[in-house]
Structure formats: C-alpha cells, structure tokens
Amino acid sequence: MLALAMRLSRRARYALCAIFDLAYNGAGEPVRVQKIGERQAISYRFLEQIFQDLRRAELVAGKRGPGGGYVLTRPPEEITLLQVVEAVDGSFASADAADREGWPASGHRPDFLWGDISERMASVLGSLAVSDVCREAVRKSIDRDLPVGMDYQI
C-alpha cells in the first residue's frame, strides 16, 4: 500500500483524508473544512479547492450558514476510494498515460507493465469503500471527534 500512496498525488491523498474525516468524525452532520484541516494537518485553502472537486463529483454537498459545512451525499459504504481519487485527479488510467508522455522510446524498459499496474491499483481503490477505512480506524482505536451528543458506530 505504501507504493500506492507514493503514486497518488498530494491532492488525491488529501481528498482521501478529507473524505475519511468527514465519514469518521461527521456522523452525518455538516463538518467545516477548517475543522477537517486542523485534524488532518492540511491547509484550509487547499482543502477548499479539493472540496469543490468533490462537490462537482457529487460525493459531498455543502450546507451554508450557522452549523454549515460539508456532508457526504451517500453512505460511506457507497463511496469508493477510486471515486474520490478520480474526483480530484481525473481518470486513473489517463493519469498514468500522461505520466509516460514524453519518455524516450526504449526496447529495454518494461513499458507494457504500466497499464497493468494502473489497472491493478484502480481495482484495489475501487474495491475499498470509505466505510472500510472507517472500520479499520475503529479497529486501530483512532480517536474520533464526533459532534456533541453523537455516538455513531460504523
């Protein structure tokens, strides 16, 4: 999984952290981007840009006014990590092709592997839901910052 994290852009990694935080700590209630940024140590301004992409992909919805913030548009079981990555970085396969663009041709490099590796990484990300990450966090006893009066179990 470390190699996968190294392949993902910072934007994609931050988007995954933000969606996880929203699911794990939000309990279905709106969460402000500033609060997510504090918990995840991510710049508020950068997170705002990421949340705009997540909103366009219809993974989150924004609520304005007092008590506002962002909420997931679907249950965490219905949002895959691949959907989150593709919401901020575009298609996983096309990103891999763009990475190879401009490389000199060589009969000695295993270029044929890149497409297969991208497909496998997309398969792994597509098989994991946000709820899976939340269950793992519970299993590892990661602290939660639930809204006051909430006791939400995943």
GROMACS elastic network, one bead per residue, 0.5 to 0.9 nm:
[ bonds ]
;  ai    aj funct       b0    kb
    1     4     6  0.50153   500
    1     5     6  0.63370   500
    1     6     6  0.87142   500
    2     5     6  0.50976   500
    2     6     6  0.62796   500
    2     7     6  0.87633   500
    3     6     6  0.50227   500
    3     7     6  0.63424   500
    3     8     6  0.89080   500
    4     7     6  0.50980   500
    4     8     6  0.64440   500
    4   121     6  0.70239   500
    5     8     6  0.52878   500
    5     9     6  0.81545   500
    5    13     6  0.73022   500
    6     9     6  0.76933   500
    8    11     6  0.80100   500
    8    12     6  0.59800   500
    8    13     6  0.63790   500
    8    85     6  0.80874   500
    8    89     6  0.89898   500
    9    12     6  0.51436   500
    9    13     6  0.62872   500
    9    14     6  0.85900   500
    9    85     6  0.88209   500
    9    89     6  0.77729   500
   10    13     6  0.50385   500
   10    14     6  0.60320   500
   10    15     6  0.84395   500
   11    14     6  0.51998   500
   11    15     6  0.60934   500
   11    16     6  0.86720   500
   11    46     6  0.84449   500
   11    47     6  0.87730   500
   11    50     6  0.70985   500
   11    85     6  0.84144   500
   11    88     6  0.67969   500
   11    89     6  0.75011   500
   12    16     6  0.61992   500
   12    17     6  0.86426   500
   12    50     6  0.86030   500
   12    84     6  0.73620   500
   12    85     6  0.50665   500
   12    86     6  0.80504   500
   12    87     6  0.84928   500
   12    88     6  0.61336   500
   12    89     6  0.65803   500
   13    16     6  0.51464   500
   13    17     6  0.62840   500
   13    18     6  0.86609   500
   13    85     6  0.78374   500
   14    18     6  0.60623   500
   14    19     6  0.86115   500
   14    40     6  0.83852   500
   14    42     6  0.73350   500
   14    46     6  0.89574   500
   14    47     6  0.75994   500
   14    50     6  0.79728   500
   15    18     6  0.50206   500
   15    19     6  0.61265   500
   15    20     6  0.84460   500
   15    47     6  0.77758   500
   15    50     6  0.63169   500
   15    51     6  0.77398   500
   15    54     6  0.79811   500
   15    84     6  0.66523   500
   15    85     6  0.71372   500
   15    87     6  0.87771   500
   15    88     6  0.73141   500
   16    19     6  0.52638   500
   16    20     6  0.60472   500
   16    21     6  0.84955   500
   16    81     6  0.69525   500
   16    84     6  0.64583   500
   16    85     6  0.72171   500
   16   130     6  0.85315   500
   17    20     6  0.51364   500
   17    21     6  0.60608   500
   17    22     6  0.86009   500
   17    36     6  0.87669   500
   17    40     6  0.68999   500
   18    21     6  0.50382   500
   18    22     6  0.61137   500
   18    23     6  0.86324   500
   18    33     6  0.85509   500
   18    36     6  0.64790   500
   18    37     6  0.79826   500
   18    40     6  0.75019   500
   18    42     6  0.89899   500
   18    47     6  0.78661   500
   18    50     6  0.88096   500
   18    51     6  0.84518   500
   19    22     6  0.50592   500
   19    23     6  0.62000   500
   19    24     6  0.84417   500
   19    54     6  0.89090   500
   19    59     6  0.87460   500
   19    60     6  0.85124   500
   19    72     6  0.79066   500
   19    76     6  0.89201   500
   19    84     6  0.78133   500
   19   130     6  0.74300   500
   20    23     6  0.52069   500
   20    24     6  0.58314   500
   20    25     6  0.81934   500
   20    76     6  0.87362   500
   20   130     6  0.62573   500
   20   131     6  0.82927   500
   20   133     6  0.70793   500
   20   134     6  0.68023   500
   21    24     6  0.50732   500
   21    25     6  0.55347   500
   21    26     6  0.72104   500
   21    36     6  0.64977   500
   21    39     6  0.80973   500
   21    40     6  0.78326   500
   21   134     6  0.87764   500
   22    25     6  0.56064   500
   22    27     6  0.77934   500
   22    28     6  0.81901   500
   22    29     6  0.87616   500
   22    30     6  0.82893   500
   22    31     6  0.66940   500
   22    36     6  0.74532   500
   22    70     6  0.77214   500
   22    71     6  0.68362   500
   22    72     6  0.72109   500
   23    26     6  0.55701   500
   23    27     6  0.64190   500
   23    28     6  0.72941   500
   23    71     6  0.81827   500
   23    72     6  0.71853   500
   23    75     6  0.84778   500
   23    76     6  0.64508   500
   23   130     6  0.73970   500
   23   131     6  0.76686   500
   23   134     6  0.73496   500
   24    27     6  0.67169   500
   24   131     6  0.84559   500
   24   133     6  0.88871   500
   24   134     6  0.58622   500
   24   137     6  0.83789   500
   24   144     6  0.69722   500
   24   145     6  0.82881   500
   24   146     6  0.80150   500
   24   152     6  0.87284   500
   24   153     6  0.89525   500
   24   154     6  0.81179   500
   25    28     6  0.86327   500
   25    29     6  0.88720   500
   25    31     6  0.82911   500
   25    36     6  0.89759   500
   25   144     6  0.57227   500
   25   145     6  0.52774   500
   25   147     6  0.74300   500
   25   152     6  0.87403   500
   26    29     6  0.51816   500
   26    30     6  0.64882   500
   26    31     6  0.59543   500
   26    70     6  0.89012   500
   26    71     6  0.74804   500
   26   145     6  0.79996   500
   26   146     6  0.61069   500
   26   147     6  0.67204   500
   26   152     6  0.89983   500
   27    30     6  0.85211   500
   27   146     6  0.67281   500
   27   147     6  0.73986   500
   27   150     6  0.73411   500
   27   151     6  0.80806   500
   27   152     6  0.59083   500
   27   153     6  0.84860   500
   28    31     6  0.88250   500
   28    71     6  0.63312   500
   28    72     6  0.72518   500
   28    75     6  0.88015   500
   29    67     6  0.87841   500
   29    68     6  0.87451   500
   29    69     6  0.83590   500
   29    70     6  0.80331   500
   29    71     6  0.63709   500
   29    72     6  0.89979   500
   29   147     6  0.75096   500
   30    61     6  0.89948   500
   30    62     6  0.78656   500
   30    63     6  0.69652   500
   30    67     6  0.68879   500
   30    68     6  0.55910   500
   30    71     6  0.50089   500
   30    72     6  0.86353   500
   31    34     6  0.85268   500
   31    35     6  0.70117   500
   31    36     6  0.73584   500
   31    67     6  0.81229   500
   31    68     6  0.69209   500
   31    70     6  0.52097   500
   31    71     6  0.66945   500
   31   147     6  0.88020   500
   32    35     6  0.54216   500
   32    36     6  0.66566   500
   32    37     6  0.87638   500
   32    67     6  0.84175   500
   32    68     6  0.67658   500
   32    70     6  0.63018   500
   33    36     6  0.50939   500
   33    37     6  0.60320   500
   33    38     6  0.85926   500
   33    44     6  0.64715   500
   33    45     6  0.89694   500
   33    47     6  0.67716   500
   33    48     6  0.68235   500
   33    51     6  0.82846   500
   33    69     6  0.67528   500
   33    70     6  0.74183   500
   34    38     6  0.61954   500
   34    39     6  0.87582   500
   34    43     6  0.83802   500
   34    44     6  0.55698   500
   34    45     6  0.88955   500
   34    47     6  0.84386   500
   34    48     6  0.89339   500
   35    38     6  0.51035   500
   35    39     6  0.63182   500
   35    40     6  0.85763   500
   35    44     6  0.87263   500
   36    39     6  0.52115   500
   36    40     6  0.59598   500
   36    41     6  0.80657   500
   36    42     6  0.78490   500
   36    44     6  0.82852   500
   36    47     6  0.84966   500
   37    40     6  0.52088   500
   37    41     6  0.53779   500
   37    43     6  0.59212   500
   37    44     6  0.54981   500
   37    47     6  0.70121   500
   38    41     6  0.51890   500
   38    42     6  0.67921   500
   38    43     6  0.81890   500
   38    44     6  0.81875   500
   39    42     6  0.80241   500
   39   145     6  0.88656   500
   40    43     6  0.89830   500
   41    44     6  0.89975   500
   42    45     6  0.86903   500
   42    46     6  0.73620   500
   42    47     6  0.68753   500
   43    46     6  0.52970   500
   43    47     6  0.61876   500
   43    48     6  0.86931   500
   44    47     6  0.50703   500
   44    48     6  0.61852   500
   44    49     6  0.88832   500
   45    48     6  0.51677   500
   45    49     6  0.66790   500
   45    50     6  0.89032   500
   46    49     6  0.53127   500
   46    50     6  0.64265   500
   46    51     6  0.87645   500
   47    51     6  0.60158   500
   47    52     6  0.85803   500
   48    51     6  0.50837   500
   48    52     6  0.63298   500
   48    53     6  0.89375   500
   49    52     6  0.52047   500
   49    53     6  0.67346   500
   49    54     6  0.89106   500
   50    53     6  0.52490   500
   50    54     6  0.63313   500
   50    55     6  0.86439   500
   50    87     6  0.88609   500
   50    88     6  0.66211   500
   51    55     6  0.59118   500
   51    56     6  0.84720   500
   51    60     6  0.76001   500
   51    61     6  0.89823   500
   51    62     6  0.89075   500
   51    70     6  0.83852   500
   51    88     6  0.88521   500
   52    55     6  0.50267   500
   52    56     6  0.61951   500
   52    57     6  0.86335   500
   52    60     6  0.89053   500
   53    56     6  0.50840   500
   53    57     6  0.62440   500
   53    58     6  0.86303   500
   53    59     6  0.89485   500
   53    87     6  0.60043   500
   53    88     6  0.56390   500
   54    57     6  0.50665   500
   54    58     6  0.62785   500
   54    59     6  0.54139   500
   54    60     6  0.58773   500
   54    61     6  0.84076   500
   54    84     6  0.71668   500
   54    87     6  0.58034   500
   54    88     6  0.68593   500
   55    59     6  0.58278   500
   55    61     6  0.57323   500
   55    62     6  0.75220   500
   55    70     6  0.89904   500
   55    87     6  0.87964   500
   56    59     6  0.77104   500
   56    60     6  0.82942   500
   56    61     6  0.89651   500
   56    87     6  0.78983   500
   57    60     6  0.78383   500
   57    83     6  0.84057   500
   57    84     6  0.84654   500
   57    86     6  0.88477   500
   57    87     6  0.56391   500
   57    88     6  0.86074   500
   58    61     6  0.69471   500
   58    72     6  0.86156   500
   58    73     6  0.66897   500
   58    74     6  0.89348   500
   58    87     6  0.89252   500
   59    71     6  0.86190   500
   59    72     6  0.59305   500
   59    73     6  0.54314   500
   59    74     6  0.70386   500
   59    79     6  0.74754   500
   59    83     6  0.83059   500
   59    84     6  0.76732   500
   59    87     6  0.83731   500
   60    70     6  0.62856   500
   60    71     6  0.54487   500
   60    74     6  0.80206   500
   61    69     6  0.83964   500
   61    70     6  0.55404   500
   61    71     6  0.55158   500
   61    72     6  0.63746   500
   61    73     6  0.60361   500
   62    68     6  0.73769   500
   62    69     6  0.56797   500
   62    71     6  0.65975   500
   63    66     6  0.89751   500
   63    67     6  0.80994   500
   63    69     6  0.52204   500
   63    70     6  0.60808   500
   63    71     6  0.78554   500
   64    67     6  0.77243   500
   64    69     6  0.65595   500
   64    70     6  0.88474   500
   65    68     6  0.51395   500
   65    69     6  0.82402   500
   66    69     6  0.87537   500
   71    74     6  0.88249   500
   72    75     6  0.69339   500
   72    76     6  0.75580   500
   72    79     6  0.89882   500
   73    76     6  0.89741   500
   74    77     6  0.80630   500
   74    78     6  0.62731   500
   74    79     6  0.70118   500
   75    78     6  0.55376   500
   75    79     6  0.70835   500
   75   130     6  0.87923   500
   75   131     6  0.82040   500
   76    79     6  0.53943   500
   76    80     6  0.80776   500
   76   129     6  0.66122   500
   76   130     6  0.50029   500
   76   132     6  0.83682   500
   76   134     6  0.85951   500
   77    80     6  0.75829   500
   77   128     6  0.88426   500
   77   129     6  0.54088   500
   77   130     6  0.61426   500
   77   132     6  0.74720   500
   78   129     6  0.66055   500
   78   130     6  0.77960   500
   78   131     6  0.82180   500
   79    82     6  0.83768   500
   79    83     6  0.66515   500
   79    84     6  0.76187   500
   79   128     6  0.85173   500
   79   129     6  0.54687   500
   79   130     6  0.58935   500
   79   131     6  0.80692   500
   80    83     6  0.52756   500
   80    84     6  0.67016   500
   80    85     6  0.89206   500
   80   125     6  0.67662   500
   80   126     6  0.54810   500
   80   127     6  0.68929   500
   80   128     6  0.55885   500
   80   130     6  0.59700   500
   80   131     6  0.87365   500
   81    84     6  0.51322   500
   81    85     6  0.62875   500
   81    86     6  0.86247   500
   81   124     6  0.86747   500
   81   125     6  0.50334   500
   81   126     6  0.60628   500
   81   127     6  0.79223   500
   81   128     6  0.59445   500
   81   129     6  0.58690   500
   81   130     6  0.64081   500
   82    85     6  0.51038   500
   82    86     6  0.60103   500
   82    87     6  0.84016   500
   82    92     6  0.80992   500
   82   122     6  0.63515   500
   82   123     6  0.81476   500
   82   124     6  0.81861   500
   82   127     6  0.81794   500
   82   128     6  0.79684   500
   82   129     6  0.86308   500
   83    86     6  0.51868   500
   83    87     6  0.59823   500
   83    88     6  0.89098   500
   83   125     6  0.82784   500
   83   126     6  0.73491   500
   84    87     6  0.51028   500
   84    88     6  0.67925   500
   84    89     6  0.87074   500
   85    88     6  0.56215   500
   85    89     6  0.59180   500
   85    90     6  0.73955   500
   85    91     6  0.83434   500
   85    92     6  0.77723   500
   85   125     6  0.84970   500
   86    89     6  0.50350   500
   86    91     6  0.52574   500
   86    92     6  0.62882   500
   87    90     6  0.59635   500
   87    91     6  0.82454   500
   89    92     6  0.74915   500
   89    95     6  0.75809   500
   90    93     6  0.87585   500
   90    94     6  0.75651   500
   90    95     6  0.70541   500
   91    94     6  0.53890   500
   91    95     6  0.62557   500
   91    96     6  0.88637   500
   92    95     6  0.52388   500
   92    96     6  0.65565   500
   92   118     6  0.70702   500
   92   119     6  0.82641   500
   92   121     6  0.87202   500
   92   122     6  0.66818   500
   93    96     6  0.52626   500
   93    97     6  0.65255   500
   93    98     6  0.88599   500
   93   115     6  0.72729   500
   93   118     6  0.61610   500
   93   119     6  0.71018   500
   93   122     6  0.80488   500
   94    97     6  0.50154   500
   94    98     6  0.61979   500
   94    99     6  0.86403   500
   95    98     6  0.51052   500
   95    99     6  0.62770   500
   95   100     6  0.89415   500
   96    99     6  0.50748   500
   96   100     6  0.66274   500
   96   101     6  0.89408   500
   96   114     6  0.73239   500
   96   115     6  0.73839   500
   96   118     6  0.67247   500
   97   100     6  0.53046   500
   97   101     6  0.64203   500
   97   114     6  0.84166   500
   97   115     6  0.79799   500
   98   101     6  0.51081   500
   98   102     6  0.85954   500
   99   102     6  0.83092   500
   99   103     6  0.86721   500
  100   103     6  0.57725   500
  100   111     6  0.86933   500
  100   114     6  0.86718   500
  101   104     6  0.88077   500
  102   105     6  0.88617   500
  103   106     6  0.87759   500
  105   108     6  0.89697   500
  105   109     6  0.84469   500
  106   109     6  0.57930   500
  106   110     6  0.87731   500
  106   111     6  0.84920   500
  107   110     6  0.79592   500
  107   111     6  0.87003   500
  108   111     6  0.87138   500
  109   112     6  0.84573   500
  110   113     6  0.58034   500
  110   114     6  0.78976   500
  111   114     6  0.58288   500
  111   115     6  0.81578   500
  112   115     6  0.65848   500
  112   116     6  0.74746   500
  113   116     6  0.52536   500
  113   117     6  0.60204   500
  113   118     6  0.85833   500
  114   117     6  0.50681   500
  114   118     6  0.60746   500
  114   119     6  0.85392   500
  115   118     6  0.51321   500
  115   119     6  0.61663   500
  115   120     6  0.86662   500
  116   119     6  0.50803   500
  116   120     6  0.62183   500
  116   121     6  0.86439   500
  117   120     6  0.51216   500
  117   121     6  0.61619   500
  117   122     6  0.85434   500
  118   121     6  0.51011   500
  118   122     6  0.60383   500
  118   123     6  0.84481   500
  119   122     6  0.50795   500
  119   123     6  0.60564   500
  119   124     6  0.87028   500
  120   124     6  0.62696   500
  120   125     6  0.86647   500
  121   124     6  0.51397   500
  121   125     6  0.62263   500
  121   126     6  0.84358   500
  122   125     6  0.50897   500
  122   126     6  0.58447   500
  122   127     6  0.84565   500
  123   127     6  0.60709   500
  123   128     6  0.88170   500
  124   127     6  0.51777   500
  124   128     6  0.65702   500
  125   128     6  0.54419   500
  125   129     6  0.80609   500
  126   129     6  0.74598   500
  128   131     6  0.81353   500
  128   132     6  0.61889   500
  128   133     6  0.76608   500
  129   132     6  0.52191   500
  129   133     6  0.69216   500
  129   134     6  0.89264   500
  130   133     6  0.52475   500
  130   134     6  0.63755   500
  130   135     6  0.87699   500
  131   135     6  0.61016   500
  131   136     6  0.85719   500
  131   154     6  0.70712   500
  132   135     6  0.51145   500
  132   136     6  0.62719   500
  132   137     6  0.86865   500
  133   136     6  0.50805   500
  133   137     6  0.62496   500
  133   138     6  0.87516   500
  134   138     6  0.62893   500
  134   139     6  0.86014   500
  134   154     6  0.68863   500
  135   138     6  0.50762   500
  135   139     6  0.61416   500
  135   140     6  0.86208   500
  135   154     6  0.63066   500
  136   140     6  0.61592   500
  136   141     6  0.85504   500
  136   142     6  0.88044   500
  137   140     6  0.50488   500
  137   141     6  0.61071   500
  137   142     6  0.52312   500
  137   143     6  0.83647   500
  138   142     6  0.59338   500
  138   143     6  0.81969   500
  138   144     6  0.88551   500
  138   153     6  0.87569   500
  138   154     6  0.80706   500
  139   142     6  0.78036   500
  141   144     6  0.88174   500
  145   148     6  0.87336   500
  146   149     6  0.79991   500
  146   150     6  0.60715   500
  146   151     6  0.71633   500
  146   152     6  0.77851   500
  147   150     6  0.56177   500
  147   151     6  0.84776   500
  148   151     6  0.87025   500
